[in-house]
Amino acid sequence: MAQTITVTGMSCGGCESTVETALEELDGVTAVSADNESDSVTVEGEADMDSIIASIEDAGYESVV
């Protein structure tokens, strides 16, 4: 199941990489794709939304569901 979340604060490829790496470490995540131009990240897998949001915020960004 893919979930797309709005993430604010990403401004470059490094930001995308930081968010992707943080989310890839979650149990149940099978794929992640962040895009700073659209302020979004798509997460595939079975991770719960609370864990996804916490990982994004721990990486230093804000999420809007």
Rosetta blueprint (number, residue, H / E / L):
1 M L
2 A E
3 Q E
4 T E
5 I E
6 T E
7 V E
8 T E
9 G L
10 M L
11 S L
12 C L
13 G H
14 G H
15 C H
16 E H
17 S H
18 T H
19 V H
20 E H
21 T H
22 A H
23 L H
24 E H
25 E L
26 L L
27 D L
28 G L
29 V E
30 T E
31 A E
32 V E
33 S E
34 A E
35 D E
36 N L
37 E L
38 S L
39 D L
40 S E
41 V E
42 T E
43 V E
44 E E
45 G E
46 E L
47 A L
48 D L
49 M H
50 D H
51 S H
52 I H
53 I H
54 A H
55 S H
56 I H
57 E H
58 D H
59 A L
60 G L
61 Y L
62 E E
63 S E
64 V E
65 V L
